[in-house]
Amino acid sequence: MASVDLETAIKQEEEYLRKVHPTVDDVPGCMTLFDEFLQCHVVGTQVKSLYRYGQMSECGVKKEDFKFCMSLKFMHPEQKRDAWLRRRAEWWAHRRLGKSSENVWDMRK
């Protein structure tokens, strides 16, 4: 796998997200993000996480997404979409460049 720097990865992710979310209506609203945050705290979700990963779910990311959405509340919808896409692109780029369980397959090839 070719080595990519963070800025290049962010640009690639942002391009992809612009295709996946072409309009302002495709970006999740604050109520959707709040619902996802609350869903994270439900007993069933916590039990599933405990069973699968041996620990309770971390809901901090969902809380930060909701808070970020609230901070964009008074922006023009197109600016809000751009800010949201940039934030998601940064998240995906960090995740893509960080360590993953898939790295073991790169080493075995």
ABEGO torsion letter per residue (X at the ends): XBBBBAAAAAAAAAAAAAAABABAAABBBAAAAAAAAAAAABAAAAAAAAAAAGBBBBAAAAAAAAAAAAAAAABBAAAAAAAAAAAAAAAAAAAAABBBAAAAAAAAX
